[in-house]
Amino acid sequence: MTPKKSRGIIAYLLVAAVLIFLAVFMLPRLNEKKSEYTYSEIMQHFDDLEVTKYTLDLGSGELKLTLKGQEEEITYTVPNVSIFKEETEGYRLRYNKANPDHPLDQDYYKITDNSWIITYIPTFIILVMGIVLFIFMMRQAGGGKYSNFGKANIKAQASNKKATFDDVAGAEEEKFEMAEIVDFLRNPRKYAEIGARIPKGVLLLGPPGTGKTLLARAVAGEAGCPFYPISGSDFVEMFVGVGASRVRDLFETAKKNAPSIVFIDEIDAVGRHRGAGLGGGHDEREQTLNQLLVEMDGFEANESVIVIAATNRRDILDPALLRPGRFDRQIVVGYPDIKGREDILKVHTKNKPLAPDVNLHDIARTTAGFTGADLENLTNEAALLAARADRKAITNKDIAEATIKVVAGPEKKSRVKTEREIKLTAYHEAGHAICTYYCPHQDKVHEISIIPRGMAGGYTLSLPEHDKSYNSKMEMHEEIIVLLGGRVAEKLIMDDISTGASNDLERATSMARSMVTRYGFSEKLGPVVYGHDQSEPFLGRDFSSTPNYSDEVAAEIDAEIRCFVEEGYSRAEEILTDHMDQLHTIAQYLIANEKIDGPEFERLMRGEDAAAAAVTEDEAEPEILETKPATESSMDAYAKDLRERQETDAEPGEQAVQDLTEE
């Protein structure tokens, strides 16, 4: 233990001892009952010669006296012992003169003088017990945790759990950027000789689960230097000034062990824009941010200490934190592409046995939009399913079930549903699926189910086969059609509508609003962005702001949103009316079997016997597993045939749009 820490503990012990002593000393007086007698009443008994016996304690001033003709003793605390002794001096002579027949004996009163040591022995005992209890609590709390409020809560990284760049997959460009920092920490002289300055800070941006924290740990593991991780929320406490003190302590520790890396996870907890929010900013948080700004680029040199921070809310960070000299480099860690997802799957299945029918490339192709955390969860869920079924390896069936479980949630087969609910759900999901089938820019149907999962009573799942960087106007139009297909199917078949389409309507309306106000897809309103960003994080800024468009434009926006939604509804109604026989086929199959997978759905839409085709496929499964990599051409041929059939069924106007889109 350092001398500084020892002095701090001694100071806390002394303060605790004084507080306990005062508490014990004052407690008897605070709890002391007020006497029902006054001093004048007591002295009146002496003046009337009624006291036959009394005892006085000079130490505490306690007076006990017995009156003539009474056996009960009166207790009173004398305020001033000296004055009382003067006023009662010669009382025995006066009493004997007035009562010669019954004089007082020599022991009619006693004066005691208890030593202060004897008086305060209980106090000292309680004081010693309090100090012992305080020391015991400090040891139980981790050797003085209560005296370390101003210390940074740094967790040491275990040497056997250090990550490397081999553990980071699907982020090759991001690793290349971070490798420069690793090289600087290993060979700082090479950069100093050419006059280069390494970035003081690196800000990792991106959606949750993309591997920002893992990338920072890998940098520390590759560089082999001290790594000081801390969360942004660890700086702020209930005590004023603790956050700034912890920032100072963190950077002092890092400077003593330079070159080193400071990693602040979720920096948005402490780095929010100053002065924002309803009623002003949080003073303690702003003091912490100010100290962080000074430590990163202030008067004192901050050499060989690199700050890495991670956040998924760059929009709320203070501009002073993002300027050059503090966070010089900002690296976006986005969603992995198909190759990145395949590499991530290889990392997470490295210690998991896989069956021969598992193809990681196919899994990566059908998991577009999954983050690294999602893929890790997928492989873990598949392993749990395989273990639950007592299998020694993970099969493709486990992977497929785990994918749906991650996306939609676990099945709820025990939920009791009426026949009407089953029929309504079946036609609702069949409406979604058929609209998806006849919208050429939508992803293929992967599975349809009327078994409840998560918050949904049923689902139609379409997994993307290709990565998309953006969506076209036609794709968003078709998505509105697909979303409204369930409501249209309910209206056509049941001649009634239900609340089951509430989420579909909400998503369709939100998409139409984005098409009008954010993407400029409305020909009437033109390529203009209306309104404020919906992700505005500051209530204080948004609370008093007004829309940047007139009431007339607001009415036009509402009309255009309604137009997009109604066009989608009409198109969905047209598709389902023209293919009513297929709607009945899919719905009846769902009522009988509860689920339809992608291949069965395709066969039903082509009018084939799905049950017979399924038996044929099961019998031919060994050959399919062996020749799986070579089936890509057949899938391409089927996709080409599907496009030709859709073009034949399309109306002249739609045909022109499809030709233009394909060109």
LOKOLFI-352686 format. One record per residue (C-alpha): x negated, y negated, z. Coordinates in steps of 0.001 Angstrom, whole numbers, plus 500000, padded with zeros to 6 digits. Layout:
<atom <X,Y,Z>>
...
This chain:
<atom <500000,500000,500000>>
<atom <498619,496601,499010>>
<atom <498080,493857,501631>>
<atom <500731,491738,499923>>
<atom <503332,494479,500285>>
<atom <502269,495110,503895>>
<atom <502734,491453,504794>>
<atom <506169,491483,503184>>
<atom <507268,494522,505175>>
<atom <505944,493032,508451>>
<atom <507828,489803,507776>>
<atom <511064,491694,507184>>
<atom <510513,493689,510385>>
<atom <510004,490511,512429>>
<atom <513123,488907,511002>>
<atom <515100,492067,511751>>
<atom <513768,492177,515314>>
<atom <514732,488541,515980>>
<atom <518215,489075,514572>>
<atom <518753,492200,516659>>
<atom <517456,490444,519805>>
<atom <519767,487467,519293>>
<atom <522683,489753,518633>>
<atom <522073,491762,521794>>
<atom <521412,488634,523885>>
<atom <524489,486778,522724>>
<atom <526836,489763,522646>>
<atom <527490,489897,526419>>
<atom <528279,486194,526470>>
<atom <530524,486376,523440>>
<atom <532412,489312,524924>>
<atom <532481,487801,528416>>
<atom <536013,487488,529693>>
<atom <537070,484059,530898>>
<atom <537838,484067,534650>>
<atom <541369,483329,535763>>
<atom <539954,481118,538519>>
<atom <538347,477684,538252>>
<atom <535352,476461,540202>>
<atom <537527,474058,542185>>
<atom <539874,476885,543197>>
<atom <536908,478962,544430>>
<atom <535519,476071,546421>>
<atom <538990,475392,547855>>
<atom <538911,478853,549440>>
<atom <535660,477890,551135>>
<atom <537102,474548,552289>>
<atom <540150,476346,553736>>
<atom <537834,478789,555559>>
<atom <539504,481785,553857>>
<atom <536337,483593,552695>>
<atom <535361,486434,555001>>
<atom <532656,488000,552850>>
<atom <530846,487215,549534>>
<atom <527868,488321,547466>>
<atom <525906,486035,545107>>
<atom <523514,487223,542358>>
<atom <520983,484471,541690>>
<atom <519980,485976,538344>>
<atom <523361,486168,536625>>
<atom <525338,483791,538875>>
<atom <527928,486472,539590>>
<atom <529942,485776,542770>>
<atom <532044,488402,544535>>
<atom <534114,487284,547523>>
<atom <536819,488678,549856>>
<atom <539535,486463,551307>>
<atom <541104,486642,554746>>
<atom <543873,489202,554913>>
<atom <543061,490643,551441>>
<atom <541173,493776,550516>>
<atom <540825,493103,546737>>
<atom <537581,491492,545743>>
<atom <537509,488396,543519>>
<atom <534773,488146,540849>>
<atom <533654,484792,539443>>
<atom <530582,483539,537570>>
<atom <529124,480435,539152>>
<atom <528097,477832,536542>>
<atom <525293,476357,538704>>
<atom <523850,478525,541476>>
<atom <521837,475726,543143>>
<atom <524820,473389,543559>>
<atom <526954,476260,544821>>
<atom <524373,477108,547509>>
<atom <524259,473479,548680>>
<atom <528036,473188,548916>>
<atom <528428,476447,550843>>
<atom <525524,475838,553239>>
<atom <526705,476005,556919>>
<atom <529940,477750,555953>>
<atom <529452,480459,558646>>
<atom <529109,477891,561440>>
<atom <532261,476066,560317>>
<atom <534196,479314,560080>>
<atom <533087,480586,563564>>
<atom <533936,477226,565128>>
<atom <537434,477372,563688>>
<atom <537905,481088,564448>>
<atom <536118,481800,567753>>
<atom <538142,484961,568281>>
<atom <537051,486497,564951>>
<atom <533582,485175,564096>>
<atom <531668,486307,561005>>
<atom <528791,488652,561547>>
<atom <525258,488049,560245>>
<atom <525870,490108,557029>>
<atom <529003,488303,555892>>
<atom <527207,487313,552650>>
<atom <524327,488634,550535>>
<atom <522114,486882,548010>>
<atom <520485,489172,545399>>
<atom <517772,488264,542892>>
<atom <517462,491037,540287>>
<atom <514281,490793,538223>>
<atom <514668,489743,534503>>
<atom <512879,492917,533530>>
<atom <515589,495044,535126>>
<atom <518308,492783,533678>>
<atom <517104,493047,530077>>
<atom <516023,496708,530045>>
<atom <519193,497683,528052>>
<atom <518459,494864,525630>>
<atom <514929,496107,524979>>
<atom <516150,499678,524549>>
<atom <518720,498583,521950>>
<atom <516092,496408,520221>>
<atom <513624,499297,519893>>
<atom <516370,501591,518610>>
<atom <517347,498979,515985>>
<atom <513753,498632,514738>>
<atom <513364,502405,514483>>
<atom <516651,502661,512591>>
<atom <515582,499853,510210>>
<atom <512254,501559,509417>>
<atom <514040,504854,508831>>
<atom <516480,503208,506376>>
<atom <513605,501598,504491>>
<atom <511823,504913,504106>>
<atom <515002,506638,502979>>
<atom <515521,503881,500391>>
<atom <512219,504579,498701>>
<atom <509496,502936,500713>>
<atom <510679,499369,500904>>
<atom <513223,499057,498140>>
<atom <515017,496296,499977>>
<atom <511897,494124,499842>>
<atom <511429,494617,496090>>
<atom <514377,492688,494658>>
<atom <512008,490577,492576>>
<atom <510134,493569,491141>>
<atom <510910,494854,487671>>
<atom <512563,498277,487615>>
<atom <509999,499907,485328>>
<atom <510343,503620,484755>>
<atom <507096,505372,483901>>
<atom <507214,507525,480789>>
<atom <506374,511147,481471>>
<atom <503210,512210,479676>>
<atom <504717,515516,478571>>
<atom <507761,513836,476994>>
<atom <506052,511294,474779>>
<atom <507636,510988,471373>>
<atom <505717,510680,468101>>
<atom <506597,509672,464566>>
<atom <507205,513356,463795>>
<atom <510241,513206,466095>>
<atom <511699,510289,464107>>
<atom <513374,511383,460868>>
<atom <515445,509504,458322>>
<atom <513670,506167,458871>>
<atom <510555,506287,456709>>
<atom <510407,502552,455920>>
<atom <510985,501654,459552>>
<atom <508176,503995,460635>>
<atom <505861,502377,458079>>
<atom <506552,498926,459580>>
<atom <505941,500174,463109>>
<atom <502778,502044,462099>>
<atom <501104,498663,461593>>
<atom <501645,497855,465255>>
<atom <500230,501231,466254>>
<atom <497145,500562,464140>>
<atom <496677,497155,465793>>
<atom <496862,498635,469264>>
<atom <494277,501231,468279>>
<atom <491961,498931,466280>>
<atom <492550,495301,467306>>
<atom <489095,494211,466083>>
<atom <489963,494992,462450>>
<atom <492772,492443,462506>>
<atom <490826,489858,464536>>
<atom <487950,489839,462040>>
<atom <490210,488888,459151>>
<atom <492122,486320,461206>>
<atom <495413,488196,461281>>
<atom <497800,487887,464199>>
<atom <499907,490876,465053>>
<atom <503614,490118,465635>>
<atom <504291,489254,469262>>
<atom <507697,490812,469154>>
<atom <509628,493319,467086>>
<atom <513423,493331,467160>>
<atom <515085,496597,466151>>
<atom <518562,496010,464757>>
<atom <521202,498470,463672>>
<atom <524368,500349,464579>>
<atom <524493,502499,467728>>
<atom <522883,505913,467448>>
<atom <520504,505202,464564>>
<atom <517346,505842,466609>>
<atom <516125,502399,467718>>
<atom <515077,503529,471193>>
<atom <513483,506700,469837>>
<atom <511452,504627,467359>>
<atom <510116,502432,470176>>
<atom <509166,505495,472223>>
<atom <507400,506948,469191>>
<atom <505317,503769,468811>>
<atom <504186,504070,472419>>
<atom <503428,507767,471997>>
<atom <501396,507182,468829>>
<atom <499461,504203,470218>>
<atom <498566,505977,473459>>
<atom <498932,502749,475467>>
<atom <501015,501913,478548>>
<atom <504708,501722,477766>>
<atom <507049,499716,480020>>
<atom <510711,500375,479201>>
<atom <513471,498379,480882>>
<atom <517117,497660,480156>>
<atom <518414,494147,479642>>
<atom <520970,494632,482409>>
<atom <518210,495477,484927>>
<atom <517106,491848,485043>>
<atom <520323,490341,486361>>
<atom <521322,490937,489986>>
<atom <523698,489381,492475>>
<atom <520859,487256,493912>>
<atom <519943,483996,492196>>
<atom <516443,483933,490705>>
<atom <515925,487694,490766>>
<atom <516115,488027,486963>>
<atom <513390,485457,486290>>
<atom <511227,486993,489012>>
<atom <511562,490439,487427>>
<atom <510603,489073,484023>>
<atom <507429,487551,485522>>
<atom <506594,490777,487323>>
<atom <507149,492834,484157>>
<atom <504787,490735,482044>>
<atom <502192,490466,484823>>
<atom <502085,494252,485009>>
<atom <501855,494546,481212>>
<atom <499041,491962,481006>>
<atom <497009,493750,483670>>
<atom <497170,496946,481615>>
<atom <496837,495396,478138>>
<atom <497038,496451,475394>>
<atom <500533,497586,476268>>
<atom <504119,497669,475013>>
<atom <507145,496168,476739>>
<atom <510417,497663,475518>>
<atom <513681,495890,476386>>
<atom <516686,498014,475485>>
<atom <520049,496298,474880>>
<atom <518462,492847,475006>>
<atom <521823,491248,474236>>
<atom <522702,491723,477937>>
<atom <520206,488981,478835>>
<atom <519535,487250,475503>>
<atom <523003,485887,474715>>
<atom <523375,482439,473204>>
<atom <522959,479778,475908>>
<atom <525879,477491,476645>>
<atom <528412,479846,475078>>
<atom <531574,481187,476596>>
<atom <534672,479712,478203>>
<atom <533627,477458,481065>>
<atom <529917,477343,480212>>
<atom <527074,479795,480502>>
<atom <525977,482024,483346>>
<atom <523190,480175,485180>>
<atom <521395,483256,486460>>
<atom <521388,484910,483016>>
<atom <520181,481705,481360>>
<atom <517332,481357,483868>>
<atom <516299,484912,483049>>
<atom <516405,484172,479309>>
<atom <514373,480983,479773>>
<atom <511685,482893,481654>>
<atom <511628,485548,478926>>
<atom <511167,482863,476264>>
<atom <508260,481344,478199>>
<atom <506559,484697,478743>>
<atom <506787,485623,475062>>
<atom <505489,482310,473715>>
<atom <504708,479697,476341>>
<atom <501640,477841,477604>>
<atom <499906,480993,478765>>
<atom <498359,483291,476209>>
<atom <500093,486623,475821>>
<atom <497468,488671,474005>>
<atom <497740,492397,473364>>
<atom <501224,492655,474893>>
<atom <503784,493535,472248>>
<atom <507478,493196,473038>>
<atom <509873,495588,471303>>
<atom <513586,495023,471799>>
<atom <516655,496847,470533>>
<atom <520193,495613,470007>>
<atom <523225,496154,467804>>
<atom <524531,492620,468399>>
<atom <522109,490282,466650>>
<atom <524905,487760,466088>>
<atom <525096,486851,469787>>
<atom <521362,486421,470451>>
<atom <519967,482974,471200>>
<atom <518212,481360,468189>>
<atom <515158,480524,470322>>
<atom <514650,484235,470887>>
<atom <514613,484987,467153>>
<atom <512179,482321,465974>>
<atom <508629,483184,464764>>
<atom <506221,483424,467667>>
<atom <508651,485418,469727>>
<atom <510374,488069,467649>>
<atom <508349,487645,464470>>
<atom <509579,490809,462840>>
<atom <513119,492105,462626>>
<atom <513563,495681,461445>>
<atom <516995,496978,460503>>
<atom <517459,500632,461441>>
<atom <520518,501537,459394>>
<atom <522462,504657,458536>>
<atom <520280,507397,457037>>
<atom <520709,508415,453405>>
<atom <521167,512002,452235>>
<atom <517435,512778,452400>>
<atom <517182,511148,455807>>
<atom <520126,513152,457111>>
<atom <518560,516358,455857>>
<atom <515295,515491,457636>>
<atom <517194,514677,460840>>
<atom <519025,517999,460641>>
<atom <515683,519791,460259>>
<atom <514429,518122,463454>>
<atom <517548,518997,465469>>
<atom <517782,522591,464184>>
<atom <514089,523306,464670>>
<atom <514754,525387,467789>>
<atom <518170,526698,466744>>
<atom <518626,529977,464787>>
<atom <520547,529449,461537>>
<atom <522426,532064,459521>>
<atom <521525,532575,455839>>
<atom <524710,530821,454681>>
<atom <523692,527503,456288>>
<atom <522319,524997,453766>>
<atom <521072,521792,455388>>
<atom <521194,519920,452080>>
<atom <524904,520676,451714>>
<atom <525532,519574,455295>>
<atom <523653,516316,454657>>
<atom <525699,515763,451493>>
<atom <529016,516053,453367>>
<atom <528012,513924,456372>>
<atom <527641,510518,454724>>
<atom <527971,507768,457329>>
<atom <526692,509941,460202>>
<atom <523969,508473,462415>>
<atom <521121,510445,463936>>
<atom <523064,510719,467205>>
<atom <526107,512039,465313>>
<atom <524005,514697,463571>>
<atom <522404,515751,466853>>
<atom <525863,516048,468378>>
<atom <527055,518032,465353>>
<atom <524267,520607,465626>>
<atom <524780,520903,469375>>
<atom <528538,521440,468969>>
<atom <527841,524090,466323>>
<atom <525430,525852,468685>>
<atom <528068,525775,471441>>
<atom <530673,527267,469105>>
<atom <528273,530034,468075>>
<atom <527415,530817,471699>>
<atom <531111,530852,472617>>
<atom <531712,533463,469912>>
<atom <528687,535537,471092>>
<atom <526842,535035,467810>>
<atom <523054,535070,467689>>
<atom <522842,532422,464963>>
<atom <524752,529342,463829>>
<atom <526896,530042,460760>>
<atom <528288,527700,458129>>
<atom <531725,528180,459713>>
<atom <530383,526797,463001>>
<atom <528927,523801,461174>>
<atom <532226,523087,459401>>
<atom <534249,523321,462613>>
<atom <531731,521160,464476>>
<atom <531877,518501,461742>>
<atom <535642,518200,462066>>
<atom <535398,518252,465853>>
<atom <532930,515345,465819>>
<atom <535062,513340,463388>>
<atom <538598,514053,464661>>
<atom <538187,515611,468114>>
<atom <539037,519071,469525>>
<atom <542149,520965,468497>>
<atom <545214,521009,470774>>
<atom <546923,524240,469769>>
<atom <548860,524527,473022>>
<atom <550944,521412,472366>>
<atom <554596,522353,471803>>
<atom <556244,520754,468747>>
<atom <559794,520990,467432>>
<atom <560589,522244,463939>>
<atom <561476,518723,462827>>
<atom <558138,517369,464078>>
<atom <556274,520173,462301>>
<atom <558114,519472,459049>>
<atom <557597,515720,459317>>
<atom <553883,516128,460057>>
<atom <553436,518595,457193>>
<atom <555038,516305,454606>>
<atom <553202,513280,456046>>
<atom <549784,514917,455651>>
<atom <550741,516397,452282>>
<atom <551580,512868,451123>>
<atom <548105,511675,452108>>
<atom <546443,514622,450377>>
<atom <548327,514356,447070>>
<atom <547713,510606,446838>>
<atom <544023,511311,447462>>
<atom <544013,513947,444723>>
<atom <545489,511601,442116>>
<atom <543295,508611,443025>>
<atom <540114,509236,440997>>
<atom <537810,507080,443104>>
<atom <538618,508757,446423>>
<atom <536567,511510,448028>>
<atom <537824,515065,447722>>
<atom <540111,516516,450370>>
<atom <538033,518629,452730>>
<atom <540765,519902,455063>>
<atom <544398,519294,455942>>
<atom <545856,520295,459290>>
<atom <549050,519759,461263>>
<atom <547377,520912,464488>>
<atom <546927,517874,466767>>
<atom <543350,516684,467236>>
<atom <542361,513855,469525>>
<atom <544976,511101,469264>>
<atom <546331,512316,465907>>
<atom <549269,514666,465425>>
<atom <547661,515914,462203>>
<atom <544979,514815,459782>>
<atom <543840,514840,456177>>
<atom <540057,514822,456141>>
<atom <538041,513668,453144>>
<atom <534289,513876,453530>>
<atom <532208,511615,451256>>
<atom <529841,513432,448926>>
<atom <527680,510413,448067>>
<atom <526253,507476,449990>>
<atom <527925,504133,449317>>
<atom <526444,500713,449854>>
<atom <529640,498872,448972>>
<atom <533267,499424,447987>>
<atom <534893,498202,444797>>
<atom <538300,496546,444497>>
<atom <539736,499658,442855>>
<atom <538464,501899,445641>>
<atom <540071,499691,448290>>
<atom <543349,499605,446325>>
<atom <543342,503392,446211>>
<atom <542581,503626,449904>>
<atom <545691,501563,450648>>
<atom <547671,503952,448436>>
<atom <546315,506954,450363>>
<atom <547022,505345,453736>>
<atom <550639,504648,452779>>
<atom <551169,508099,451213>>
<atom <552225,509615,454540>>
<atom <554906,506975,455201>>
<atom <556225,507310,451623>>
<atom <556433,511113,451927>>
<atom <558446,510797,455148>>
<atom <560885,508415,453444>>
<atom <561312,510562,450334>>
<atom <561786,513923,452088>>
<atom <563242,513144,455506>>
<atom <565144,510015,454431>>
<atom <563748,508547,457632>>
<atom <560460,507133,458909>>
<atom <558563,507675,462172>>
<atom <555995,505983,464363>>
<atom <553346,508463,463221>>
<atom <552283,506098,460434>>
<atom <551533,503161,462760>>
<atom <547778,503570,462511>>
<atom <548000,503985,458728>>
<atom <549962,500745,458423>>
<atom <547527,498921,460681>>
<atom <544520,500052,458642>>
<atom <546226,499272,455326>>
<atom <547167,495781,456495>>
<atom <543676,495134,457854>>
<atom <542126,496283,454576>>
<atom <544467,494081,452548>>
<atom <543633,491097,454763>>
<atom <539913,491685,454267>>
<atom <540427,491940,450495>>
<atom <542159,488550,450487>>
<atom <540225,486546,453105>>
<atom <536718,488029,453078>>
<atom <536012,489622,449694>>
<atom <537826,487262,447315>>
<atom <539795,490048,445602>>
<atom <542936,487930,445240>>
<atom <543296,486432,441750>>
<atom <545705,483821,443083>>
<atom <543494,482549,445905>>
<atom <540218,483083,444100>>
<atom <536715,483948,445351>>
<atom <536988,481973,448583>>
<atom <536434,483145,452164>>
<atom <539195,482034,454516>>
<atom <539133,481954,458282>>
<atom <536434,482713,460814>>
<atom <534447,485891,461209>>
<atom <536554,488342,463194>>
<atom <533461,489501,465101>>
<atom <532920,486042,466671>>
<atom <531716,486980,470161>>
<atom <532114,483672,472000>>
<atom <535506,482952,473461>>
<atom <534375,479424,474276>>
<atom <533702,478620,470606>>
<atom <536729,480398,469206>>
<atom <539100,479208,471921>>
<atom <539319,475585,470795>>
<atom <538604,476092,467092>>
<atom <541200,475672,464352>>
<atom <541531,477601,461059>>
<atom <539601,476118,458168>>
<atom <542621,476241,455865>>
<atom <546024,474567,455734>>
<atom <549404,476005,456608>>
<atom <550254,476255,452923>>
<atom <547166,478412,452304>>
<atom <548053,480541,455331>>
<atom <551446,481247,453777>>
<atom <549767,482165,450476>>
<atom <547375,484503,452323>>
<atom <550295,486270,453997>>
<atom <552047,486582,450649>>
<atom <548965,488074,448979>>
<atom <548464,490560,451820>>
<atom <552088,491637,451488>>
<atom <551615,491912,447717>>
<atom <548593,494234,448044>>
<atom <550391,496434,450580>>
<atom <553616,496597,448570>>
<atom <551680,497447,445390>>
<atom <550022,500321,447248>>
<atom <553378,501487,448593>>
<atom <554960,501431,445115>>
<atom <552048,503324,443585>>
<atom <552168,505976,446354>>
<atom <555916,506349,445836>>
<atom <555371,506778,442098>>
<atom <552681,509451,442578>>
<atom <554720,511501,445045>>
<atom <557918,511218,443005>>
<atom <556150,512431,439865>>
<atom <554568,515370,441750>>
<atom <557394,516305,444085>>
<atom <556954,520034,443398>>
<atom <553318,519888,444549>>
<atom <554361,517904,447639>>
<atom <556783,520699,448599>>
<atom <554141,523366,447870>>
<atom <551477,521782,450090>>
<atom <553920,520985,452901>>
<atom <555435,524486,452964>>
<atom <551966,526027,453006>>
<atom <551065,523802,455971>>
<atom <554230,524784,457834>>
<atom <553371,528458,457343>>
<atom <549592,528338,457912>>
<atom <548957,525034,459783>>
<atom <545720,524412,457822>>
<atom <544477,524112,454261>>
<atom <540809,523836,453394>>
<atom <539464,522067,450329>>
<atom <539221,525022,447902>>
<atom <542711,526299,448803>>
<atom <544131,522819,448305>>
<atom <542530,522624,444850>>
<atom <544021,526002,443878>>
<atom <547484,525037,445105>>
<atom <547328,521810,443115>>
<atom <546403,523815,439999>>
<atom <549375,526130,440615>>
<atom <547292,529224,441448>>
<atom <548090,531811,444105>>
<atom <545968,530574,446992>>
<atom <546335,533739,449082>>
<atom <545151,536027,446255>>
<atom <542316,533672,445428>>
<atom <541271,533621,449080>>
<atom <541113,537437,449173>>
<atom <539025,537476,446013>>
<atom <536670,534912,447494>>
<atom <536290,536866,450745>>
<atom <535411,540005,448805>>
<atom <532850,538124,446737>>
<atom <531346,536273,449705>>
<atom <527928,538081,449675>>
<atom <527368,537124,446014>>
<atom <528428,533543,446730>>
<atom <525955,533258,449589>>
<atom <523158,534516,447418>>
<atom <523937,532292,444431>>
<atom <525017,529202,446370>>
<atom <522228,526887,445182>>
<atom <523160,527584,441528>>
<atom <526873,526596,441808>>
<atom <526258,522879,441247>>
<atom <526872,523100,437480>>
<atom <530232,524823,437946>>
<atom <531293,522089,440355>>
<atom <530281,519455,437795>>
<atom <532339,521237,435135>>
<atom <535361,521339,437427>>
<atom <534981,517629,438262>>
<atom <534821,516820,434524>>
<atom <537983,518879,433896>>
<atom <539742,517094,436760>>
<atom <538855,513668,435386>>
<atom <540133,514612,431911>>
<atom <543431,515859,433353>>
<atom <543857,512689,435421>>
<atom <543150,510536,432372>>
<atom <545820,512440,430426>>
<atom <548393,511916,433189>>
<atom <547523,508238,433691>>
<atom <549538,505403,432259>>
<atom <547997,503185,429503>>
<atom <547181,500358,431899>>
<atom <545596,502715,434428>>
<atom <543655,504440,431630>>
<atom <542046,501135,430712>>
<atom <541078,500448,434322>>
<atom <539553,503925,434677>>
<atom <537577,503569,431433>>
<atom <536307,500170,432529>>
<atom <535275,501486,435940>>
<atom <533447,504477,434473>>
<atom <531575,502257,432008>>
